[in-house]
């Protein structure tokens, strides 16, 4: 089974600061069809998750472009260029190349 | 507008059964792979089960294999999760999702 390891588990940031979250997979997420099904979600307190990034780097409609995703194979990164107050919550990477697996989450809080 | 509305949750004793439903609207349900994801109180997200758009293939996490059954009725635009032999560790909020859209979730509590 695929294991996704997210780091750090907690991230403290000031408004306007740029931050990055890492997601490492125990096996390659490159599908035989050429796609890499690695997505990023944000779950705000008391809310269901929302999709931010899909297929590693594609921005979901309506998501601000301060969010960006990168990576390939087994190593992936979510970057927020200039944290805003509405970005606080828990971020999850999730793969759907081999069934589904979620990372453990990264809680973004204000410093 | 895409909507996913879960129902059927509640308090149930260990060993009993419960069936969750997810009513979908605002999109062509039969075109989408669907899944159930759960979240135990104060914990992270955990994939439970998935089903292909036709319903022809289903997938489960190991801890629910043989106890849970995912199914769908494309004519009714509804996703289901039949949960048998429930355990305390199944206590969670259960979300219906197609990855880009998520329902609000339904709480399942397994306790005597």
Interface residues (C-beta under 8 A of the other chain):
Chain A: X1 X39 X41 X43 X48 X49 X50 X51 X54 X60 X90 X92 X94 X96 X99 X100 X101 X102 X103 X104 X105
Chain B: X35 X37 X44 X45 X46 X47 X50 X59 X61 X62 X95 X97 X99 X100 X101 X102 X103 X104 X105
